[in-house]
Amino acid sequence: MINRIACIFILLSFLLSTGCADSRPQATESVPLQPSTTPAISSTLSPTLTPTSSPTYSFGLDTDYMEGAQMIDEQNILAHVEYLAGDEMQGRLVGTPGHQLSGDYIAARFAEYGLQPAGTDGGYFQPFTTSVTLNVEQPVLSIINPGGEIRRTFITHDEYVPRIPRYLGSGDATDQVVWLGSCNSAAFNSTLAGQIILCRQVYGEELTQAVNSALQYRVGGLLLFTEENGPYTRSGYGINSAMIDIPAFRIPSAVAEELLAGSPYTLDGLDQLAVPTTLNTTVHVANTFERSDTQARNILGLLPGSDPLLKNEIIIAGAHYDHVGVDPDGTIYNGANDNASGVATILEIARLWQAQGYRPARSVLFAAWDAEEQGLCGSTYYVSRPVFSLQQTRAYLNLDMLGVGDIVLIYGVNEMADQLRASAEAFGVTVDIRDEYLADDLPFYVAGIPTGLYIRETESLIDTYMHTPEDDPQVLQLENLRMMGILAAHVLYHWSVED
């Protein structure tokens, strides 16, 4: 198996060669930060936030950091989430009107909280072009009776996944199901043209060969079954998935058993069958994906440092604000936990520091990344086109999915992750530490920036509501929002002041 570091570099190389970014990270000289004026921001609805009458602190002692961090107001965080994850935002898919509104809202709050514009457009935005993939027609997986009527239609995402790992398949076919074992490429032949191939789930090079053979022999569809039953999280359909010209679905064993109903075969006995074996079941499979380029925007606001020696050093606090949009049947994925919760926490820290009159020694860049769901595109673009030199960038804090779950995870093993752990210990929070890099922290790690990710999880990913229609503001746990806000603020106090 390829080692983790090699995987990371391969992934970033791939991202930089696609619509995410058009160049590799550049070495640039350190330059002094320049003051800028705040441009006018179009009027955007702002939730009512709790007023804070916090005094100004010097924050010279650790106890001051703790006291200041505990002034986080979770009701303010929730108010931001309720706006960003409202139905009006339509799931914040990059390039859509709701996504545009959410970006405008974040920029308006940056201005309201006194952050200087740090974008490349003269304001808060760093525009870039990215690819976005849409599932434009509702997927279909139905069993058809001999007379042509539909016997059973399976529910997308509840009972099957309308894609397979690394591939998004489009097409429409109705034909008999043929068992092909483990989809060995040698088992494919021209007699399978138009038919629906059923195989056990395969991965890696075996999957690549199976897909290539399916395309070569023009099969009608590909069904890969696994023991994992639904419901399933909805994919982001990112740029790391290849588009192919046959419908390809991942189905659980329960659906595979229904495909065998009325035949002499059983699920347990499939592996004893010769391949290919026709199962005498007819299914209809259909799906349509479309991929195109669209405009995306990172949102960048700067709180300049006050120390003459440290102000040209940058600490970045970031969270992605895009999500996965709307299904063809109108199902909205509001993304309250993923990741309105992370963006809202950054906004609350910016508000709190303004109310406290806090001036960090180092400069702090508040960043809302775009197109994370398409493949870490916004953070990757920033690393390839940094507004402030990467040589000036001391550390990066990433926040993602903070509102649900009883497990606090820290991703990363470096100086920033060490502070994440120390801050959690200071407030009595038990954490699990993972020696890996999961999301928008990955491009910064590859660029050599100390980085850490705070995220909350449960034993089952589906219970965090990630990429499900249930990810609405009411599922968030206020005590989680408060504690993660406190921890994030505490981390940033330390990094923005101390050596």
PLY file of the C-alpha trace (Angstrom):
ply
format ascii 1.0
element vertex 499
property float x
property float y
property float z
element edge 498
property int vertex1
property int vertex2
end_header
0.00 0.00 0.00
1.30 3.45 -0.87
2.30 5.43 2.22
0.25 8.36 3.55
2.74 11.10 2.61
2.92 9.85 -0.97
-0.88 9.86 -1.13
-0.99 13.46 0.05
1.46 14.68 -2.56
-0.31 12.75 -5.30
-3.64 14.27 -4.24
-2.34 17.83 -4.21
-0.63 17.35 -7.58
-3.94 16.16 -8.97
-5.86 19.09 -7.52
-3.40 21.59 -8.91
-3.68 20.07 -12.38
-7.47 20.47 -12.50
-9.91 23.32 -12.20
-8.93 23.91 -8.55
-5.78 25.89 -9.29
-3.55 26.66 -12.22
-0.15 26.62 -10.60
1.82 25.12 -7.77
2.54 27.02 -4.56
4.89 29.86 -5.31
7.85 31.03 -3.26
7.38 34.74 -2.71
9.29 37.24 -0.67
7.98 38.48 2.63
6.37 41.88 2.25
5.04 44.31 4.83
1.29 44.31 5.30
-0.39 47.32 3.82
-3.40 48.99 5.41
-6.51 49.08 3.26
-9.87 50.74 3.41
-13.10 48.87 3.83
-15.21 48.98 0.66
-18.94 49.32 0.67
-20.69 45.95 1.02
-24.12 45.47 -0.44
-26.86 45.33 2.16
-27.30 41.73 3.29
-29.57 40.39 6.00
-27.80 40.22 9.34
-29.13 38.20 12.28
-29.63 39.90 15.61
-26.52 39.25 17.66
-26.15 39.47 21.40
-24.41 42.73 22.39
-21.16 42.28 24.27
-19.81 44.78 26.77
-16.45 43.07 27.19
-13.55 45.26 28.34
-10.33 45.50 26.37
-7.69 42.97 27.42
-3.94 42.90 26.97
-4.07 39.07 27.07
-0.57 38.82 28.43
-1.36 35.85 30.67
-2.84 32.45 29.97
-5.71 33.16 32.36
-6.61 36.17 30.21
-6.75 33.94 27.12
-9.12 31.60 28.90
-11.33 34.39 30.18
-11.48 36.03 26.77
-12.26 32.79 24.96
-15.15 32.02 27.28
-16.90 35.19 26.13
-17.85 33.31 22.94
-21.62 33.44 22.52
-23.08 30.26 21.00
-26.37 32.04 20.25
-24.48 34.31 17.86
-22.91 31.28 16.19
-26.35 29.71 15.83
-27.78 32.91 14.33
-25.16 32.85 11.58
-25.84 29.16 10.95
-29.56 29.77 10.67
-28.96 32.27 7.90
-26.28 30.33 6.02
-28.15 27.03 6.30
-31.60 28.36 5.52
-33.58 26.91 2.62
-33.14 30.21 0.76
-29.43 29.39 0.31
-30.39 26.21 -1.58
-27.51 24.19 -0.21
-24.76 26.72 -1.10
-23.49 24.79 -4.12
-20.70 26.77 -5.76
-21.93 28.89 -8.65
-25.58 29.05 -7.56
-27.57 32.13 -6.43
-27.82 30.85 -2.84
-24.08 30.31 -2.75
-23.58 33.90 -3.97
-25.86 35.20 -1.22
-23.98 33.28 1.44
-20.65 34.68 0.24
-22.02 38.22 0.25
-23.29 37.67 3.78
-19.89 36.53 5.06
-18.12 39.48 3.42
-20.64 41.87 4.97
-19.98 40.41 8.40
-16.22 40.71 7.90
-16.75 44.40 7.18
-19.12 44.82 10.12
-16.57 43.28 12.48
-13.78 45.59 11.34
-11.68 43.17 9.30
-9.72 44.76 6.47
-10.40 43.52 2.93
-7.69 41.07 1.89
-9.07 39.81 -1.40
-7.60 40.26 -4.85
-10.64 42.05 -6.27
-10.14 45.23 -4.25
-12.49 43.89 -1.60
-12.91 40.70 0.41
-13.05 38.22 -2.46
-10.37 36.12 -4.10
-12.13 34.90 -7.27
-11.10 31.77 -9.14
-12.54 29.33 -11.63
-13.42 25.81 -10.59
-15.30 22.84 -11.96
-18.67 21.93 -10.52
-20.54 18.68 -11.16
-24.32 18.46 -11.08
-26.59 15.43 -10.88
-29.12 16.97 -13.26
-31.73 14.19 -13.40
-33.02 12.06 -10.56
-31.21 8.69 -10.59
-33.31 5.60 -11.29
-32.83 2.02 -10.12
-35.96 -0.08 -10.69
-36.80 -3.75 -11.07
-39.02 -4.35 -14.12
-41.54 -7.20 -14.30
-41.70 -9.41 -17.43
-44.76 -7.48 -18.58
-42.83 -4.20 -18.49
-44.38 -2.68 -15.36
-42.21 -1.45 -12.51
-42.09 -3.91 -9.64
-39.88 -1.86 -7.31
-38.06 1.48 -7.43
-35.27 1.95 -4.91
-34.79 5.20 -3.01
-31.66 7.15 -3.87
-29.21 7.61 -0.96
-31.46 5.64 1.39
-31.16 2.31 -0.41
-28.29 2.79 -2.87
-25.59 5.24 -3.90
-25.98 6.68 -7.42
-22.26 6.46 -8.14
-19.27 4.22 -7.45
-15.92 5.18 -5.90
-13.92 7.52 -8.19
-16.52 7.48 -10.99
-19.74 9.32 -11.91
-21.73 7.45 -14.54
-24.35 8.82 -16.94
-26.69 6.89 -19.20
-30.04 5.07 -19.43
-30.49 1.33 -19.90
-33.07 -1.38 -19.29
-31.88 -4.97 -19.58
-31.19 -8.22 -17.79
-28.83 -8.40 -14.83
-25.72 -10.50 -15.36
-23.56 -11.76 -12.49
-19.86 -11.19 -13.15
-18.26 -12.12 -9.84
-15.47 -9.71 -8.92
-15.67 -7.85 -12.24
-12.43 -9.37 -13.46
-11.61 -7.67 -16.73
-11.08 -11.05 -18.41
-14.75 -11.92 -17.77
-16.06 -9.08 -19.94
-16.90 -9.79 -23.58
-19.04 -8.49 -26.43
-22.08 -10.60 -25.44
-22.54 -8.31 -22.42
-23.28 -5.21 -24.50
-26.30 -3.35 -23.13
-26.71 -5.64 -20.12
-26.58 -4.63 -16.46
-23.50 -6.07 -14.76
-23.65 -7.06 -11.09
-20.33 -7.54 -9.26
-18.94 -7.47 -5.79
-17.37 -4.13 -4.90
-13.76 -3.89 -5.99
-11.26 -1.10 -5.41
-8.04 0.39 -6.70
-6.59 -1.03 -9.90
-9.23 -3.77 -9.99
-11.93 -1.12 -10.12
-10.12 0.82 -12.83
-9.83 -2.31 -14.98
-13.47 -3.22 -14.40
-14.69 0.23 -15.45
-12.44 0.26 -18.52
-13.73 -3.16 -19.56
-17.35 -2.13 -18.98
-16.81 0.87 -21.24
-14.95 -1.16 -23.85
-17.73 -3.73 -24.18
-20.52 -1.14 -23.90
-22.43 -2.69 -21.02
-25.69 -1.00 -20.08
-24.87 -0.37 -16.44
-22.69 -1.41 -13.53
-23.94 -2.40 -10.06
-21.32 -3.01 -7.38
-22.62 -4.47 -4.15
-21.22 -4.23 -0.66
-22.28 -5.41 2.78
-22.76 -1.82 3.97
-26.45 -0.91 4.19
-27.92 2.58 3.93
-28.86 5.29 4.48
-25.81 6.85 2.84
-24.23 10.27 2.89
-24.57 12.20 -0.36
-21.39 12.61 -2.37
-20.06 16.04 -3.25
-19.46 14.81 -6.84
-16.05 16.49 -6.82
-13.42 16.83 -9.49
-11.56 13.79 -8.22
-14.28 11.62 -9.80
-14.04 10.69 -13.49
-17.11 11.00 -15.71
-18.08 7.81 -17.58
-20.83 6.98 -20.07
-22.66 4.19 -18.22
-24.80 4.39 -15.06
-22.77 2.96 -12.20
-24.29 2.46 -8.73
-23.16 1.05 -5.41
-25.84 -1.17 -3.88
-26.08 -2.97 -0.53
-26.58 -6.69 -0.16
-30.28 -6.06 0.60
-30.82 -4.66 -2.90
-28.72 -7.45 -4.42
-31.01 -9.98 -2.72
-34.05 -8.34 -4.29
-32.41 -8.63 -7.69
-32.23 -12.40 -7.07
-35.89 -12.73 -6.06
-37.68 -15.28 -8.25
-34.42 -16.82 -9.44
-32.86 -20.10 -8.24
-29.87 -18.18 -6.89
-29.02 -16.88 -3.42
-26.64 -14.18 -2.33
-24.47 -16.67 -0.47
-24.28 -18.90 -3.52
-23.31 -16.24 -6.06
-19.61 -16.89 -5.78
-20.13 -20.50 -6.84
-21.74 -19.45 -10.12
-19.90 -19.39 -13.41
-19.29 -15.96 -14.87
-21.09 -14.57 -16.67
-24.45 -15.88 -15.37
-27.72 -14.23 -16.40
-30.00 -13.75 -13.39
-33.31 -13.44 -15.30
-34.04 -10.11 -13.57
-34.55 -6.96 -15.61
-33.68 -3.57 -14.19
-33.84 0.02 -15.37
-30.85 2.18 -14.48
-30.51 5.86 -15.37
-28.46 8.81 -14.25
-27.11 12.08 -15.67
-24.14 14.10 -14.48
-22.89 17.31 -16.04
-19.62 19.08 -15.30
-18.81 22.68 -16.15
-16.65 25.58 -15.03
-18.02 28.23 -12.72
-16.78 31.20 -10.73
-15.96 30.68 -7.07
-14.80 33.09 -4.35
-12.65 32.72 -1.29
-13.51 35.40 1.28
-10.59 36.96 3.13
-10.60 39.47 5.98
-7.51 40.66 7.84
-7.04 41.77 11.43
-3.61 43.48 11.24
-1.04 42.74 13.90
0.13 45.39 16.33
3.66 44.26 17.13
6.33 45.97 14.98
8.33 42.74 14.73
5.50 40.21 14.42
2.82 42.02 12.43
4.15 40.75 9.09
3.59 37.16 10.23
0.23 35.64 9.36
-2.00 33.24 11.26
-4.91 31.93 9.17
-8.23 30.75 10.60
-10.34 29.10 7.92
-13.51 27.13 7.23
-15.28 26.26 4.00
-18.67 27.82 3.33
-19.90 25.92 0.27
-22.01 22.76 0.40
-23.57 20.25 -2.00
-26.75 21.99 -3.14
-30.03 20.40 -4.18
-30.90 17.01 -5.66
-32.89 16.85 -8.91
-36.02 15.93 -6.92
-35.74 19.15 -4.90
-34.15 17.71 -1.76
-32.07 20.48 -0.16
-28.82 19.81 1.68
-28.59 22.85 3.94
-25.23 21.98 5.48
-25.74 23.46 8.96
-23.09 21.30 10.59
-21.11 20.92 7.36
-19.92 23.60 7.42
-22.01 26.61 8.34
-20.95 25.77 11.91
-17.26 26.32 11.11
-17.81 29.59 9.24
-20.17 30.88 11.95
-17.53 30.17 14.59
-14.95 32.22 12.70
-17.45 35.07 12.40
-18.15 34.96 16.13
-14.44 35.12 16.97
-14.06 38.15 14.69
-17.05 39.83 16.39
-15.75 39.00 19.85
-12.30 40.40 19.19
-13.82 43.61 17.87
-15.97 43.91 20.99
-12.97 43.25 23.21
-10.77 45.69 21.33
-8.29 42.87 20.98
-5.21 43.61 18.86
-3.10 40.55 18.12
0.66 40.84 17.84
0.66 38.83 14.62
-1.81 39.50 11.83
-4.75 37.10 11.64
-6.37 36.29 8.29
-9.96 35.10 8.57
-10.79 32.91 5.54
-14.01 31.37 4.24
-12.97 28.86 1.60
-15.04 28.08 -1.45
-15.52 24.83 -3.42
-14.23 22.51 -0.69
-16.92 20.01 -1.62
-15.60 19.96 -5.19
-12.16 18.83 -4.00
-10.56 21.36 -1.57
-10.49 23.84 -4.42
-10.60 27.14 -2.52
-7.87 26.34 -0.04
-5.78 24.75 -2.78
-6.15 27.87 -4.91
-5.11 30.10 -2.02
-1.99 28.02 -1.38
-1.12 28.24 -5.07
-1.87 31.99 -5.18
-1.37 33.23 -1.61
-2.41 36.78 -0.86
0.31 36.85 1.77
3.52 34.93 1.17
3.58 31.42 2.54
6.93 32.38 4.05
5.02 34.87 6.19
2.37 32.32 7.17
3.16 30.84 10.57
0.19 28.50 11.06
-3.28 27.52 9.86
-6.34 26.54 11.93
-9.15 24.71 10.12
-12.67 24.36 11.52
-15.17 21.87 10.11
-18.37 20.28 11.43
-18.36 21.60 14.99
-21.96 21.24 16.08
-22.75 17.52 16.31
-21.05 14.59 17.99
-19.52 13.55 21.28
-16.00 12.98 19.95
-13.61 15.90 19.48
-10.95 15.07 16.90
-7.70 16.86 16.12
-6.18 16.14 12.74
-2.49 16.87 12.46
0.78 16.37 14.34
2.75 19.62 14.40
3.05 22.88 16.34
-0.47 24.05 15.50
-2.03 20.71 16.35
-0.06 20.76 19.61
-1.81 24.00 20.53
-5.20 22.51 19.63
-4.48 19.70 22.07
-3.16 22.07 24.76
-6.24 24.30 24.46
-8.53 21.28 24.78
-6.64 20.14 27.89
-6.93 23.64 29.39
-10.71 23.36 29.24
-10.91 19.71 30.24
-11.95 18.45 26.80
-10.90 14.93 25.86
-9.67 14.63 22.27
-8.62 11.96 19.81
-5.59 12.85 17.70
-5.17 11.65 14.13
-1.82 11.77 12.38
-3.36 12.77 9.08
-4.80 15.75 7.26
-8.41 15.60 6.24
-9.84 18.69 4.58
-8.78 22.29 3.87
-5.85 21.74 6.21
-4.30 19.36 3.63
-3.02 21.94 1.09
-1.43 23.98 3.88
0.24 20.91 5.32
1.68 19.97 1.92
2.98 23.55 1.61
4.86 23.12 4.89
2.58 25.26 7.09
1.87 23.95 10.63
-1.82 23.15 10.53
-4.51 21.61 12.69
-8.17 20.72 12.24
-10.87 20.72 14.90
-13.87 18.53 14.03
-16.57 16.73 16.01
-17.72 13.26 15.07
-19.74 10.30 16.29
-19.15 6.57 15.95
-21.17 6.65 12.73
-20.57 9.31 10.09
-24.25 9.40 9.15
-25.03 10.52 12.74
-23.12 13.77 12.16
-25.70 14.50 9.41
-22.87 15.07 6.93
-24.30 15.38 3.41
-27.82 14.45 4.49
-31.07 16.43 4.12
-31.37 16.42 7.91
-28.33 18.70 8.36
-30.43 21.67 9.48
-29.75 24.18 12.27
-32.00 22.38 14.75
-29.68 19.33 14.87
-26.78 21.39 16.22
-25.95 21.06 19.90
-25.44 24.49 21.46
-23.00 23.20 24.05
-20.86 21.83 21.21
-20.91 25.14 19.36
-19.93 26.98 22.50
-17.05 24.70 23.44
-15.60 24.51 19.92
-15.82 28.31 19.68
-13.98 28.64 22.99
-11.27 26.20 21.91
-10.78 27.88 18.53
-10.57 31.34 20.10
-8.09 30.10 22.70
-5.87 28.58 20.00
-5.90 31.82 18.01
-5.11 33.96 21.07
-1.99 31.91 21.65
-0.79 31.80 18.05
-1.51 35.47 17.42
0.61 36.62 20.35
3.20 34.12 21.52
6.46 32.98 19.95
0 1
1 2
2 3
3 4
4 5
5 6
6 7
7 8
8 9
9 10
10 11
11 12
12 13
13 14
14 15
15 16
16 17
17 18
18 19
19 20
20 21
21 22
22 23
23 24
24 25
25 26
26 27
27 28
28 29
29 30
30 31
31 32
32 33
33 34
34 35
35 36
36 37
37 38
38 39
39 40
40 41
41 42
42 43
43 44
44 45
45 46
46 47
47 48
48 49
49 50
50 51
51 52
52 53
53 54
54 55
55 56
56 57
57 58
58 59
59 60
60 61
61 62
62 63
63 64
64 65
65 66
66 67
67 68
68 69
69 70
70 71
71 72
72 73
73 74
74 75
75 76
76 77
77 78
78 79
79 80
80 81
81 82
82 83
83 84
84 85
85 86
86 87
87 88
88 89
89 90
90 91
91 92
92 93
93 94
94 95
95 96
96 97
97 98
98 99
99 100
100 101
101 102
102 103
103 104
104 105
105 106
106 107
107 108
108 109
109 110
110 111
111 112
112 113
113 114
114 115
115 116
116 117
117 118
118 119
119 120
120 121
121 122
122 123
123 124
124 125
125 126
126 127
127 128
128 129
129 130
130 131
131 132
132 133
133 134
134 135
135 136
136 137
137 138
138 139
139 140
140 141
141 142
142 143
143 144
144 145
145 146
146 147
147 148
148 149
149 150
150 151
151 152
152 153
153 154
154 155
155 156
156 157
157 158
158 159
159 160
160 161
161 162
162 163
163 164
164 165
165 166
166 167
167 168
168 169
169 170
170 171
171 172
172 173
173 174
174 175
175 176
176 177
177 178
178 179
179 180
180 181
181 182
182 183
183 184
184 185
185 186
186 187
187 188
188 189
189 190
190 191
191 192
192 193
193 194
194 195
195 196
196 197
197 198
198 199
199 200
200 201
201 202
202 203
203 204
204 205
205 206
206 207
207 208
208 209
209 210
210 211
211 212
212 213
213 214
214 215
215 216
216 217
217 218
218 219
219 220
220 221
221 222
222 223
223 224
224 225
225 226
226 227
227 228
228 229
229 230
230 231
231 232
232 233
233 234
234 235
235 236
236 237
237 238
238 239
239 240
240 241
241 242
242 243
243 244
244 245
245 246
246 247
247 248
248 249
249 250
250 251
251 252
252 253
253 254
254 255
255 256
256 257
257 258
258 259
259 260
260 261
261 262
262 263
263 264
264 265
265 266
266 267
267 268
268 269
269 270
270 271
271 272
272 273
273 274
274 275
275 276
276 277
277 278
278 279
279 280
280 281
281 282
282 283
283 284
284 285
285 286
286 287
287 288
288 289
289 290
290 291
291 292
292 293
293 294
294 295
295 296
296 297
297 298
298 299
299 300
300 301
301 302
302 303
303 304
304 305
305 306
306 307
307 308
308 309
309 310
310 311
311 312
312 313
313 314
314 315
315 316
316 317
317 318
318 319
319 320
320 321
321 322
322 323
323 324
324 325
325 326
326 327
327 328
328 329
329 330
330 331
331 332
332 333
333 334
334 335
335 336
336 337
337 338
338 339
339 340
340 341
341 342
342 343
343 344
344 345
345 346
346 347
347 348
348 349
349 350
350 351
351 352
352 353
353 354
354 355
355 356
356 357
357 358
358 359
359 360
360 361
361 362
362 363
363 364
364 365
365 366
366 367
367 368
368 369
369 370
370 371
371 372
372 373
373 374
374 375
375 376
376 377
377 378
378 379
379 380
380 381
381 382
382 383
383 384
384 385
385 386
386 387
387 388
388 389
389 390
390 391
391 392
392 393
393 394
394 395
395 396
396 397
397 398
398 399
399 400
400 401
401 402
402 403
403 404
404 405
405 406
406 407
407 408
408 409
409 410
410 411
411 412
412 413
413 414
414 415
415 416
416 417
417 418
418 419
419 420
420 421
421 422
422 423
423 424
424 425
425 426
426 427
427 428
428 429
429 430
430 431
431 432
432 433
433 434
434 435
435 436
436 437
437 438
438 439
439 440
440 441
441 442
442 443
443 444
444 445
445 446
446 447
447 448
448 449
449 450
450 451
451 452
452 453
453 454
454 455
455 456
456 457
457 458
458 459
459 460
460 461
461 462
462 463
463 464
464 465
465 466
466 467
467 468
468 469
469 470
470 471
471 472
472 473
473 474
474 475
475 476
476 477
477 478
478 479
479 480
480 481
481 482
482 483
483 484
484 485
485 486
486 487
487 488
488 489
489 490
490 491
491 492
492 493
493 494
494 495
495 496
496 497
497 498
